[in-house]
Amino acid sequence: MGSPSQIIQCCPKLSSWYQSIGRYSRQNNYNMSLFSKIKFYSTIENCNNSLTPGPDKLSWRHLKIITKNEKCINKLIDIANAYINLSYWLNHFKMLSMVIISKPNKSFYDSPKSFWLIVLLNTTSKLFKKMIGKRLQFLLISNNFVYPYQLGGLKHRSTTDAGVALTHLIRAGWVKNLTTSILAFNIVQFFLSLNHHLLSLILAKAGFNHKISNFS
């Protein structure tokens, strides 16, 4: 990623957005520490051995066996750290295979909506993404960069946690003889519509190290 001015030249629509971001003062510079063996093992131990591997044909079970070797795990950790330091993602880890699965109990299978598209990434790619994702999430939450009531996709803030919190509010209302009304919105493909350049600018303005904003 280039400088903010270079990015805006490539995408003029970002000009007004960046001016809005510019009203906020730059925060402290948040660095991303190197990965350790403890973080590596805590990530890989929760991975399901039965999941289908990607193009590399490497299953989680095999990867767990390989990482028991001291040299292998050290090399993998070095690679993960290099990704952040260089803000670069190898093409090998972008490779994927796609599987088409028909949805059950459909009267006809003449429409794309009658099928699921399952994307399978290289297993090592998924491992590195899990490690980096957990670290980024920790940085964002610990520095109050995520809205406190955002639920879903965050550790300890899943949809189940949202259901528990909602149940608590409803029952608390019952005690006071109140009735709870709920209005839910479903923003279709919200994540896919996020502007990558704008997200990088926000991270940079929030004070995150350029290695993090460039990689993101």
Helices and strands as residue ranges (DSSP letters): H 4-10, H 14-21, H 37-44, H 60-66, H 70-86, G 91-94, E 96-102, G 112-114, E 115-121, H 123-142, H 159-175, G 191-193, H 196-205, H 210-215
